[in-house]
């Protein structure tokens, strides 16, 4: 009886491990393509690539709130002075938060 219980426990424990084993297929899934099928696939790929070339590039701004602003954002041509040359800022308030 103990041997039967041991075999049952091992079978229950081995079930999930067996289910996780990968299903390896070392053979091809089917026969190779005929020359006509290869030519048709190459023609489809060529037509697809030509269609992609016809799509125009998007040059418009992608700013959905652009019409809501009163003035356009300003572009700064000159970089700001570094913080090392400016005067140190004074701290205000208390340190107890």
SEGU-339993 format. One record per atom (N, C-alpha, C): residue number from 1; atom name; x, y, z. Coordinates in pm, 1 decimal. Layout:
 num atomo        X        Y        Z
 NUM    CA        X        Y        Z
...
***
This chain:
 num atomo        X        Y        Z
   1     N     82.6   -119.7      0.0
   1    CA      0.0      0.0      0.0
   1     C     86.9    125.9      0.0
   2     N    197.4    120.0     76.4
   2    CA    286.6    235.0     80.3
   2     C    348.4    261.6    -56.6
   3     N    377.9    155.7   -127.7
   3    CA    436.0    170.0   -261.0
   3     C    335.7    235.9   -356.3
   4     N    208.0    200.1   -344.3
   4    CA    104.2    261.5   -427.6
   4     C     90.9    410.7   -397.5
   5     N     93.8    447.4   -269.6
   5    CA     86.0    589.1   -230.8
   5     C    206.2    667.4   -284.2
   6     N    323.6    607.3   -272.5
   6    CA    444.9    672.9   -321.5
   6     C    437.5    694.4   -473.0
   7     N    388.7    595.4   -545.1
   7    CA    375.3    607.9   -690.5
   7     C    272.3    715.4   -726.0
   8     N    164.3    724.4   -650.5
   8    CA     61.4    825.2   -676.3
   8     C    114.5    965.6   -649.6
   9     N    190.2    983.1   -542.4
   9    CA    248.1   1113.6   -510.1
   9     C    347.3   1155.8   -618.7
  10     N    430.2   1063.5   -662.8
  10    CA    526.2   1094.9   -768.9
  10     C    455.2   1130.0   -899.8
  11     N    347.5   1061.2   -930.7
  11    CA    272.1   1089.7  -1052.6
  11     C    208.5   1228.3  -1046.2
  12     N    155.8   1264.0   -929.2
  12    CA     93.7   1396.3   -912.6
  12     C    198.3   1506.3   -923.2
  13     N    315.4   1483.8   -867.3
  13    CA    421.1   1584.8   -873.4
  13     C    484.0   1594.6  -1012.2
  14     N    489.1   1487.3  -1086.5
  14    CA    551.5   1487.3  -1218.2
  14     C    458.8   1543.2  -1326.0
  15     N    330.2   1547.8  -1301.5
  15    CA    234.4   1596.3  -1401.9
  15     C    259.8   1739.5  -1445.4
  16     N    269.4   1835.1  -1353.3
  16    CA    295.3   1974.0  -1394.8
  16     C    431.4   1991.1  -1462.9
  17     N    531.7   1916.1  -1420.9
  17    CA    663.4   1926.8  -1484.2
  17     C    657.1   1875.7  -1627.1
  18     N    581.6   1769.8  -1651.4
  18    CA    567.1   1716.9  -1786.7
  18     C    490.4   1815.1  -1875.8
  19     N    394.7   1887.1  -1819.2
  19    CA    314.7   1981.9  -1896.0
  19     C    396.8   2102.4  -1939.4
  20     N    505.5   2132.6  -1869.4
  20    CA    587.3   2247.2  -1903.5
  20     C    696.0   2214.9  -2004.7
  21     N    707.5   2092.9  -2045.2
  21    CA    809.0   2054.5  -2142.6
  21     C    774.1   2116.0  -2277.8
  22     N    872.6   2172.9  -2348.0
  22    CA    843.4   2231.9  -2478.1
  22     C    814.5   2123.8  -2582.1
  23     N    731.4   2158.3  -2677.7
  23    CA    698.3   2067.1  -2785.6
  23     C    791.9   2097.0  -2901.5
  24     N    895.9   2015.7  -2917.0
  24    CA    994.4   2038.0  -3020.9
  24     C    954.4   1963.7  -3147.1
  25     N    956.6   2036.2  -3258.6
  25    CA    928.3   1976.7  -3387.8
  25     C   1050.7   2000.7  -3475.0
  26     N   1131.3   1898.4  -3493.3
  26    CA   1254.4   1913.6  -3569.2
  26     C   1233.0   1897.2  -3719.0
  27     N   1115.9   1855.8  -3760.2
  27    CA   1085.1   1841.6  -3901.4
  27     C   1017.3   1968.1  -3952.5
  28     N   1018.5   1985.7  -4084.7
  28    CA    949.4   2100.3  -4142.5
  28     C    799.2   2084.4  -4121.5
  29     N    730.7   2199.1  -4115.6
  29    CA    586.3   2195.8  -4094.8
  29     C    510.6   2151.9  -4219.1
  30     N    569.8   2158.5  -4332.3
  30    CA    501.3   2118.2  -4454.0
  30     C    599.3   2116.1  -4569.4
  31     N    548.4   2085.4  -4687.1
  31    CA    637.3   2084.0  -4804.1
  31     C    684.0   2225.6  -4837.2
  32     N    799.2   2235.8  -4902.0
  32    CA    851.8   2367.2  -4937.1
  32     C    765.7   2430.4  -5046.1
  33     N    781.7   2561.6  -5062.9
  33    CA    699.7   2634.6  -5159.8
  33     C    747.6   2605.7  -5301.6
  34     N    651.7   2607.3  -5391.2
  34    CA    684.4   2587.2  -5532.4
  34     C    742.6   2717.2  -5589.0
  35     N    810.5   2712.2  -5701.7
  35    CA    865.5   2835.6  -5761.4
  35     C    757.3   2939.7  -5791.1
  36     N    637.2   2895.4  -5826.9
  36    CA    528.2   2988.9  -5853.5
  36     C    486.4   3061.3  -5725.6
  37     N    479.6   2986.1  -5615.4
  37    CA    442.7   3047.2  -5487.6
  37     C    549.3   3144.6  -5440.9
  38     N    676.7   3110.4  -5461.5
  38    CA    785.5   3200.3  -5425.4
  38     C    779.5   3328.5  -5507.2
  39     N    751.3   3317.0  -5636.5
  39    CA    742.2   3435.0  -5723.1
  39     C    623.9   3522.3  -5682.4
  40     N    510.0   3459.9  -5648.9
  40    CA    392.6   3536.2  -5607.0
  40     C    420.2   3608.7  -5475.6
  41     N    490.6   3544.1  -5383.3
  41    CA    523.0   3608.2  -5255.9
  41     C    619.9   3724.6  -5276.9
  42     N    717.7   3708.3  -5364.2
  42    CA    812.4   3816.1  -5393.7
  42     C    739.3   3934.7  -5457.1
  43     N    642.2   3907.0  -5543.3
  43    CA    564.7   4014.5  -5607.0
  43     C    479.9   4088.8  -5503.6
  44     N    419.9   4015.7  -5410.7
  44    CA    341.9   4079.8  -5304.5
  44     C    430.5   4167.7  -5217.1
  45     N    550.2   4119.1  -5182.8
  45    CA    642.5   4198.5  -5101.2
  45     C    683.8   4326.1  -5175.0
  46     N    709.6   4315.6  -5303.7
  46    CA    748.5   4432.3  -5383.4
  46     C    635.0   4533.9  -5386.9
  47     N    512.3   4487.3  -5408.4
  47    CA    397.1   4578.1  -5411.1
  47     C    376.4   4643.7  -5274.8
  48     N    398.9   4569.9  -5168.5
  48    CA    384.6   4623.8  -5032.6
  48     C    487.1   4733.4  -5008.1
  49     N    611.5   4710.5  -5044.7
  49    CA    716.3   4810.3  -5025.0
  49     C    691.2   4935.3  -5108.5
  50     N    640.2   4918.9  -5231.0
  50    CA    607.3   5034.9  -5314.3
  50     C    493.4   5115.1  -5252.5
  51     N    397.0   5047.4  -5193.3
  51    CA    286.1   5115.8  -5128.5
  51     C    334.7   5194.0  -5007.4
  52     N    429.2   5137.9  -4933.0
  52    CA    483.8   5209.0  -4817.7
  52     C    557.2   5336.1  -4859.8
  53     N    620.3   5333.5  -4976.8
  53    CA    692.2   5451.2  -5025.3
  53     C    596.0   5564.0  -5064.0
  54     N    472.7   5530.5  -5096.4
  54    CA    374.3   5630.6  -5137.9
  54     C    314.9   5706.6  -5020.0
  55     N    331.1   5657.2  -4899.8
  55    CA    276.4   5723.8  -4781.7
  55     C    359.5   5848.9  -4754.3
  56     N    296.4   5967.2  -4747.1
  56    CA    374.1   6088.9  -4724.3
  56     C    425.5   6096.2  -4580.5
  57     N    538.4   6167.4  -4564.3
  57    CA    593.0   6188.1  -4431.0
  57     C    510.0   6293.6  -4359.2
  58     N    490.1   6273.7  -4231.5
  58    CA    412.0   6367.7  -4152.1
  58     C    502.3   6482.5  -4107.5
  59     N    480.2   6602.0  -4161.1
  59    CA    559.8   6718.4  -4124.7
  59     C    483.3   6810.8  -4030.1
  60     N    355.3   6786.6  -4010.7
  60    CA    273.3   6872.6  -3925.4
  60     C    309.4   6850.9  -3778.5
  61     N    285.0   6953.4  -3699.3
  61    CA    312.1   6945.6  -3556.8
  61     C    213.0   6850.6  -3491.1
  62     N    259.7   6778.5  -3394.4
  62    CA    175.1   6685.3  -3322.4
  62     C    138.3   6746.3  -3186.9
  63     N     80.9   6866.8  -3189.9
  63    CA     45.9   6938.5  -3068.1
  63     C   -105.4   6959.1  -3065.5
  64     N   -180.4   6874.0  -2993.8
  64    CA   -325.1   6885.5  -2995.4
  64     C   -376.2   7014.1  -2929.9
  65     N   -299.4   7075.6  -2840.1
  65    CA   -342.9   7197.9  -2773.0
  65     C   -281.2   7321.8  -2837.8
  66     N   -222.0   7308.6  -2953.4
  66    CA   -155.5   7420.4  -3019.3
  66     C   -249.1   7536.1  -3049.5
  67     N   -374.5   7509.9  -3084.7
  67    CA   -469.6   7615.5  -3116.5
  67     C   -523.6   7686.4  -2993.3
  68     N   -501.2   7632.2  -2875.7
  68    CA   -555.2   7690.1  -2753.1
  68     C   -462.5   7796.3  -2693.0
  69     N   -336.8   7798.2  -2735.5
  69    CA   -242.8   7895.7  -2681.5
  69     C   -259.5   8028.6  -2751.9
  70     N   -235.0   8138.8  -2676.9
  70    CA   -249.8   8271.7  -2735.3
  70     C   -129.3   8309.2  -2819.8
  71     N     -8.7   8269.5  -2778.4
  71    CA    110.5   8299.8  -2856.6
  71     C    193.9   8172.5  -2870.0
  72     N    268.5   8160.1  -2979.1
  72    CA    347.7   8038.8  -2997.4
  72     C    461.7   8033.4  -2895.6
  73     N    510.2   7915.0  -2864.7
  73    CA    620.6   7904.5  -2769.7
  73     C    744.7   7972.9  -2826.1
  74     N    819.1   8038.3  -2739.1
  74    CA    935.4   8115.0  -2782.1
  74     C   1056.3   8023.6  -2793.8
  75     N   1130.3   8042.4  -2900.7
  75    CA   1252.6   7967.0  -2923.1
  75     C   1370.0   8051.1  -2874.8
  76     N   1449.9   8001.0  -2783.5
  76    CA   1564.7   8077.1  -2734.8
  76     C   1687.1   8037.1  -2815.9
  77     N   1749.7   8135.5  -2881.2
  77    CA   1865.7   8108.0  -2964.4
  77     C   1992.6   8101.6  -2880.0
  78     N   2004.3   8189.2  -2779.4
  78    CA   2124.7   8193.4  -2696.7
  78     C   2103.6   8109.1  -2571.9
  79     N   2203.4   8030.5  -2533.8
  79    CA   2189.5   7952.5  -2410.6
  79     C   2196.2   8043.5  -2288.6
  80     N   2128.2   8003.1  -2184.5
  80    CA   2126.2   8082.2  -2061.7
  80     C   2260.4   8073.3  -1992.2
  81     N   2290.9   8175.6  -1911.8
  81    CA   2416.7   8177.0  -1837.0
  81     C   2416.7   8064.0  -1735.6
  82     N   2533.4   8011.1  -1708.5
  82    CA   2541.5   7897.4  -1616.3
  82     C   2513.5   7943.8  -1473.8
  83     N   2473.4   7852.9  -1390.7
  83    CA   2437.2   7885.3  -1252.6
  83     C   2560.9   7919.6  -1169.8
  84     N   2677.5   7876.9  -1213.2
  84    CA   2799.9   7902.3  -1136.6
  84     C   2837.6   8050.2  -1138.8
  85     N   2805.6   8122.7  -1245.6
  85    CA   2842.3   8263.3  -1255.1
  85     C   2740.0   8353.1  -1189.0
  86     N   2619.9   8304.5  -1166.7
  86    CA   2518.5   8389.0  -1105.3
  86     C   2531.6   8384.4   -952.9
  87     N   2466.8   8478.9   -886.6
  87    CA   2473.9   8488.5   -739.9
  87     C   2396.5   8372.6   -679.3
  88     N   2442.6   8320.3   -565.8
  88    CA   2369.0   8210.6   -501.2
  88     C   2235.3   8258.9   -448.7
  89     N   2137.2   8170.3   -454.8
  89    CA   2003.0   8207.5   -408.6
  89     C   1993.7   8192.7   -258.0
  90     N   1914.6   8281.5   -198.5
  90    CA   1893.1   8274.8    -55.4
  90     C   1780.5   8177.5    -25.5
  91     N   1797.0   8101.9     81.1
  91    CA   1692.4   8009.1    123.1
  91     C   1595.7   8080.5    214.2
  92     N   1469.8   8052.6    195.3
  92    CA   1369.0   8113.4    282.0
  92     C   1290.3   8004.0    350.7
  93     N   1232.0   8034.9    462.4
  93    CA   1150.0   7938.7    534.6
  93     C   1232.5   7869.0    640.9
  94     N   1170.0   7771.6    702.8
  94    CA   1236.0   7698.8    809.2
  94     C   1276.2   7561.4    760.8
  95     N   1364.9   7499.3    831.4
  95    CA   1411.2   7365.8    794.5
  95     C   1319.5   7258.6    850.2
  96     N   1234.9   7292.0    946.2
  96    CA   1145.1   7193.0   1006.3
  96     C   1022.3   7177.5    916.8
  97     N   1008.0   7061.2    861.9
  97    CA    892.4   7035.2    774.7
  97     C    801.4   6937.5    840.2
***
